Amino acid sequence: MKHSARIGQLQQVLQYRGLAGAILFYSRDIFYYTGTAQPAYLVVLPHEHRLFVRRGFEFARRECGLEAERMEAESSIHRICQEMFPGPGAGEKVGTELDLFPVAQSRILSSALGERELVDVSSDILEQRMIKDPEEIESIRKACAVVHAGHLAAVACLKAGMSELELAAHVENAQRLAGHEGIFFMRQPDFVMSRGPVASGPNLRRTSGTIYTITGVGLGSAVPAGPSQRRMEQGDLVMVDIPACVDGYHADQSRMYAVGRIAQEALDLFHRLREVSDFLIEAISPGMTTGEAFALTEARASELGLGQAFMGFESQANAHFVGHGIGLEVNEPPLISRDGDVRLRPGMVLAVEMHVMVPGGLTVKLEDTVHLTHEGVQILTLSPRELISVRPLQ
């Protein structure tokens, strides 16, 4: 029933926009509306819908939440369009996920649709996906538990002399054993980011341009983000930001560790950062815009003396956001950003993500996955929100 209800909401959008229908192909959207991620086209008309499975029909038939009569094994987009969009269709518009559609494939689809015009419906789909139902929240909770398992492994193994890559491998192994599906999704073509950022010592300040946060430097220029072969030293600060995916849903969490004794300066800086994060988590309320939430956060950081170090970088302009939505993708709307105009609503799940990079000094980060409800904000991530000291070199 939930999948038919989700399709029903999309049909209302099609009717409101005056579209003849929509053809979806992206696996995360197919999964959201049908319950299967097998290669398929989902065709949604204002009063009809059909799933055309390109490969893996037997898998899809077992997994799909739609009625059997709404499924068909078919890989030819021309035959699909002949069946669902007969005639030339002059003046009609058909939606698809144009933000992800390769030009060559879009030309094939345009040809199959005759005289109809292709338009984008990605923003409509993402707006619908922003509000999570209880089953989605439960999957995100499970993903948070998996992330926590990785951080327990980090505390158990991290020591001076270990490389960033070795630490990441321990974290990733623990996550996999706890149920991580071994992949995360980002709605961005040609996305480059190993399994998640790990950075230590001076690498905390060496930020790649691949994503707009502390990235780590990676193993080389081919994938310039994630853990490196650098061996951690006594007194280093270490950041672990490796997400997990369970049931198709993600959790995102960053934690900081110190190899050996924590310098008081680092502890004070982290506590101020956590105070800003706590402030935002307590301040978020339904009806507030994402831009208002950002402005409140920036003002609180200024009050605590963080200034330009808050969300700052050495190699690029300050980040313009302090959080993002999370769900079927690790980074999705809404973005808690400067000038953001999305109104926050109960049912949204957000990754509240902040860092401080003091010019010529220390870098610390904190990130948590939270759920906005009618009663307030629940922190879903489980690891202690502390700067944790791990054992020194023996």
Protein Blocks (a to p, Z undefined) as FASTA:
>chain_A
ZZmmmmmmmmmmmmmnopabdcdfbfklmmmmnopacdcdddddfkbccdddfbhklmmm
mmpmcdfklgccdfbfklmmmmmmgcjkioiacdddfklmcfklmmmmmmmnomaccddf
klmmmmmmmpccfklmmmmmmmmmmmmmmmmmmmmmgcghiafklmmmmmmmmmmmnopg
oiacdddehiaedjbdcdehjllmmccfkbgcdebjojbjklggdjdfbdcdehiacddd
ddcdeehiacdddddddehjadfklmmmmmmmmmmmmmmmmmpcghiafklmmmmmmmmm
mmnonmmmnopafkbccdfbfbdcddjbfbdcddddehiabdcdehiacddddddddehi
acddddddddddfkbccdfbfbdcbdddddddZZ
